[in-house]
Amino acid sequence: MNHWNLKGKTAIVTGASKGIGLATTEELLRHGAEVLFLARSEALIREAEEGFKAKGWKAYGLIADIAEESQREAVVKKAEQLWGRLDILVNNVGTNVRKPTLEATAQDLQHVMDINVGTAFDLCLRLYPLLQKGTQSSIINVASIASLTGVMWTTAIYAMSKAAMNRMTQYLAVEWGRDGIRVNSVNPWFINTARVERVLKDAEKVRQIDEATPLGRVGEPEEVARTIAFLAMPAASYLTGLTLPVDGGFSQVGIR
């Protein structure tokens, strides 16, 4: 058995039209998995699906807004139709309301918690029966380094939601380990994606990020994707409950 590939594995990736989600979909496919990848943008999903299929990969694009309960159930039904089981779930969908803390409302907090934590939790529960039928099944949640340490240029409610995702990761790892389901999270620092484009356009902020990061640079989506793929592989079979920083060492130093 080759412990360093995903041949024969089935996977779902949410928020997969761009950034970390798209890079993760490609990485899982590259290592041999079949992937159901989804997002709201039909144009971006169809473009990616065509590109993946042109490489001979088994990629299935699904247009879905998983903020809607009915569309989360549609994801489950599609997985049942395709495979009748599931080996890998990557909860990558996320949002933020960029306001100073004193301007944030209870509605802002509820919205961010519902999207960042609620959708992931509900998908885990709905897909649990299929994950039970999988082989060395693995859930990987995409949280944030802001959940583990203070980070400038994000928001309190975003950090709170990602901290909740990490606690969910740890509790599900404990509860579902006996069912053969591993649960881990990755916690990226600033990654070169559209989500943080506003920050990365500011040369002074980029300088501060580089100085605060031992590896001296912003990360790339592919670097997070490779970490996710590793956590899904048989090679990581004894790893569960991790809240793993993918941050170039930032969390060991912080802004100085």
C-alpha positions in Angstrom: 0.0 0.0 0.0 1.2 3.5 -0.9 0.6 5.7 2.1 1.4 8.8 0.1 -1.5 9.0 -2.4 -5.3 9.2 -2.4 -6.1 6.7 -5.1 -9.6 5.3 -4.6 -10.5 8.0 -2.2 -13.7 10.2 -2.5 -13.7 13.8 -1.3 -15.9 16.8 -0.9 -14.4 20.4 -0.9 -16.6 23.4 -0.1 -15.9 26.9 -1.1 -13.9 25.5 -4.0 -14.2 28.1 -6.8 -11.0 29.9 -6.0 -8.2 30.3 -3.5 -7.5 27.6 -0.9 -10.6 25.6 -1.9 -9.7 25.4 -5.6 -6.1 24.6 -4.9 -7.2 21.9 -2.5 -9.5 20.3 -5.0 -6.6 20.2 -7.6 -4.2 18.7 -5.0 -6.6 16.0 -4.0 -7.3 15.2 -7.7 -3.6 15.2 -8.5 -3.1 12.5 -5.8 -5.8 10.3 -7.2 -9.0 11.2 -5.3 -12.4 11.7 -6.9 -13.6 15.1 -5.8 -17.1 16.7 -5.5 -16.2 20.4 -5.3 -18.7 23.2 -4.8 -19.3 26.9 -4.6 -21.9 29.5 -5.5 -20.3 30.7 -8.8 -21.5 28.6 -11.7 -19.0 30.2 -14.1 -16.0 29.5 -11.9 -17.1 26.0 -11.0 -17.8 25.0 -14.6 -14.4 26.5 -15.8 -12.5 24.5 -13.2 -14.5 21.3 -13.9 -13.6 21.5 -17.6 -10.0 22.0 -16.8 -9.8 19.1 -14.4 -11.7 16.7 -16.7 -9.3 17.7 -19.5 -6.5 16.2 -17.4 -8.4 13.0 -17.0 -9.3 13.6 -13.4 -12.7 12.6 -11.8 -14.0 16.0 -10.8 -17.6 16.8 -10.2 -18.6 20.5 -9.9 -21.7 21.4 -8.0 -23.3 24.8 -7.8 -24.4 25.2 -4.2 -24.8 27.9 -1.5 -24.3 25.8 1.7 -25.6 28.7 3.8 -29.0 27.2 2.7 -30.0 24.0 4.5 -31.7 22.6 1.4 -28.4 22.9 -0.5 -26.4 21.3 2.2 -28.8 18.3 1.9 -28.3 18.4 -1.9 -24.5 18.0 -1.3 -25.2 14.9 0.7 -27.6 13.4 -1.9 -25.0 14.1 -4.7 -22.3 12.2 -2.7 -24.7 9.3 -2.1 -25.5 9.2 -5.8 -21.8 9.3 -6.8 -20.3 7.0 -4.3 -22.6 5.9 -1.5 -19.7 6.7 0.9 -17.2 9.4 1.7 -13.5 9.4 2.7 -12.6 13.1 2.9 -14.5 16.2 3.8 -12.8 19.6 3.5 -14.9 22.4 5.2 -13.4 25.5 3.6 -16.3 27.9 3.2 -15.8 31.1 5.2 -16.8 34.7 5.4 -16.1 37.9 7.4 -17.8 41.2 8.2 -15.0 43.7 8.2 -15.9 46.2 10.9 -14.1 47.5 14.0 -15.3 45.6 17.0 -17.2 48.5 18.4 -19.2 48.7 15.2 -20.0 45.0 14.9 -23.6 44.0 15.6 -25.1 40.8 17.0 -26.4 40.2 13.5 -22.9 40.4 12.1 -21.7 37.9 14.7 -24.6 35.5 14.0 -24.0 35.6 10.3 -20.2 34.9 10.5 -20.8 32.1 13.1 -23.6 30.6 10.9 -21.4 30.5 7.8 -18.0 29.6 9.3 -19.0 27.2 12.0 -22.7 26.3 11.5 -22.4 25.1 7.9 -19.3 23.0 8.7 -20.9 21.4 11.7 -24.1 20.6 9.9 -22.3 19.1 7.0 -20.2 16.9 9.4 -23.5 15.7 10.9 -25.3 15.1 7.7 -22.3 13.3 6.1 -21.4 11.3 9.1 -23.2 8.1 7.8 -21.2 8.3 4.6 -18.0 9.0 6.4 -18.6 5.9 8.5 -18.7 3.9 5.3 -15.5 5.4 4.1 -11.9 4.0 4.6 -9.7 5.9 7.1 -12.1 8.8 6.7 -10.9 12.3 7.4 -12.4 15.7 8.0 -10.2 18.7 7.5 -11.6 22.1 8.7 -10.0 25.3 7.3 -9.8 27.6 10.3 -7.3 30.5 10.7 -4.2 31.5 12.7 -6.4 34.3 14.1 -8.1 31.6 16.2 -4.8 30.7 17.9 -3.2 34.1 18.4 -3.8 37.8 17.9 -3.7 39.0 14.3 -3.9 42.5 13.0 -6.2 43.4 10.1 -8.9 40.9 10.8 -11.9 41.0 13.1 -12.9 39.7 16.5 -16.0 37.9 15.2 -14.0 36.2 12.5 -11.4 35.0 15.0 -14.1 33.9 17.4 -15.8 31.8 14.7 -12.5 30.1 13.7 -11.7 29.4 17.3 -15.1 27.7 17.5 -14.2 25.6 14.5 -11.0 24.4 16.2 -12.9 23.4 19.3 -15.4 21.6 17.0 -12.4 19.8 15.4 -11.1 18.6 18.7 -14.4 17.4 20.1 -15.4 15.5 16.9 -11.9 13.9 16.9 -12.5 12.6 20.4 -16.1 11.5 19.8 -15.7 10.0 16.3 -12.3 8.4 16.6 -13.8 5.1 17.5 -15.8 5.3 14.3 -12.6 5.5 12.3 -13.1 9.2 11.4 -10.1 11.5 11.9 -10.8 15.2 12.3 -8.1 17.9 12.0 -8.0 21.6 11.2 -5.5 23.8 9.4 -4.9 27.4 10.5 -3.5 29.6 7.7 -1.8 33.0 8.2 -2.0 35.5 5.4 -2.3 33.5 2.1 -2.2 35.0 -1.3 -5.9 34.8 -2.1 -8.6 37.2 -3.2 -10.0 37.2 0.4 -7.0 39.2 1.7 -6.3 41.1 -1.5 -7.2 44.4 0.3 -4.4 43.8 2.8 -1.8 42.5 0.4 -2.2 45.6 -1.8 -0.8 47.7 1.0 3.0 47.6 0.7 3.5 48.6 4.4 1.2 45.9 5.6 3.0 43.3 3.5 6.3 44.5 4.9 5.0 44.0 8.4 3.7 40.5 7.5 7.0 39.5 6.0 8.9 40.8 9.0 6.7 39.0 11.5 6.9 35.7 9.6 10.1 33.6 10.2 9.9 32.3 6.6 9.7 36.0 5.5 6.8 35.9 3.1 3.1 35.5 2.5 1.9 31.9 1.9 0.4 30.4 -1.3 -2.9 28.5 -1.6 -1.0 25.5 -2.8 1.0 25.3 0.4 -2.2 25.0 2.5 -3.7 22.6 0.0 -0.6 20.3 0.3 -1.0 20.3 4.0 -4.7 19.3 3.7 -3.9 16.6 1.2 -1.3 15.1 3.7 -3.8 15.1 6.5 -6.2 13.2 4.3 -3.6 10.6 3.3 -3.1 7.1 4.9 0.4 8.5 5.9 -1.4 10.7 8.5 -3.5 7.8 9.9 -2.5 8.4 13.5 -3.1 12.1 13.4 -6.4 13.5 14.7 -7.5 16.5 16.8 -4.8 18.7 15.5 -5.2 22.4 15.0 -2.2 22.9 12.8 -0.7 26.3 12.0 0.2 26.8 8.3 1.8 30.2 8.9 5.5 30.2 8.1 6.2 30.3 11.8 4.2 33.5 12.6 2.4 32.0 15.6 5.7 31.3 17.2 6.6 35.0 17.0 3.7 37.4 16.4 4.0 41.0 15.3 7.1 42.4 16.9 
